[in-house]
Amino acid sequence: MGSDGTVIICTHSGHVFVRQRVKSGSGLKFRRIPYIQRAIKVACNESGAFAAVRVDAKATPIPLVGRTLEEDLALLQPHYRRFENQMTAEDFELRAAARAEDEEDEDEGSNSVHKDLSSANRLCTILRRWRNDTTDTLFAWSAPLLGSDLHLVVGENAIPAHRTILALRIPLVTKIIKGTQLDRVSYTNLDGPKLSLDVCHPLVALLLLQYVYADDVTAIWDPRVARAIQTRFADLNLPIAQIKADLRSLADLFGLTPLSTVLESASKVQIPQKTLSTNLRTFFTSTYANSATGGACDVVIRLADKEVSCSSVILRARCPFFEAMFADRDWTTERLDQGSVVVDMTHLRWRPMRMVFRFIHEGLEDDLFDYLREYHVVSLEMSLTSRSRDPR
């Protein structure tokens, strides 16, 4: 209570009210003090000045569960998806054993090779079961899988991939397709687009694709991994040293500096610097991504206030909704041949969907909802600017 009879109170909901005399009469009325929330206490000093103490809001973290951007893109590799869908009982046992080892040694740090051992076993198993024909075998390629539209050819192995992903991660690929000649890489369009690599073993191409899609590379050159796979997969005749040398040569040729840096070491000492998120964000926000002649954008998301151009390859990798849509070739093939697939989502607006697209292309987790804070700051700045210009 103030010296003149005014009263300040704090409600349980955190608002502050002051009882003052009404100018038009002798009555008293409580009026809420604007812009004050989460108040926990009010006070008054000897001179009659009021104060309100409040607690700053602590936003509850919003945990994101499920696969990361890198894990989703890794499963976009057709040979990985085929392997995931047609695993044997032995494969399941090996995976369970690898997961148990990872849980036991998760605190070992970046020098642990259990993950690399599991990945190397999977890659070598894929190569051992590989078939190039279109008959009913484990790795038959009778139809393009997951929208793949290009093959990396090493010897007799034609490994399916996505031109969009390769072009995003390796800009030189676009120049090669347009006719640029290189010593160890050549492009042909006979019986479909093919990028031929002059390397010693198809495992080089699989490791290159692993980095391109997943920002990671299996350290098969680490002595602990090399001994294990050379013993178990002796029939593959793995020249580990030459595989590493060829992979590093391609990394230098394509300008993949993070991969080249990792390959400088004789053993596993670090993982490559993450650049996948940056590449996808640049693609989505660039003029190229939103250009009608860009070629990589074959989907138009029609919102209430905006049309957004996207790539079906990225959408299907990150969103089960689009995966189910584009898996139906009878529905999508004709539409893609016409230039693009238009998806009507006019019941949604760009502002909330912007966060969805950021998550799809950037894989943001903790920083995803910083967008709301940025929007609040911008709105406040605009409000203050408009008030300063108000002649009243």
PyMOL commands that set and color helices and strands:
alter all, ss='L'
color gray80, all
select helices_A, chain A and resi 69-74+78-85+89-104+114-128+163-169+171-177+202-214+223-232+234-236+240-254+257-263+276-285+312-318+320-327+329-337+350-362+370-389
alter helices_A, ss='H'
color red, helices_A
select strands_A, chain A and resi 7-10+16-21+28-32+39-44+50-54+150-154+157-161+185-188+194-197+299-302+307-310+341-344
alter strands_A, ss='S'
color yellow, strands_A
deselect
rebuild
show_as cartoon
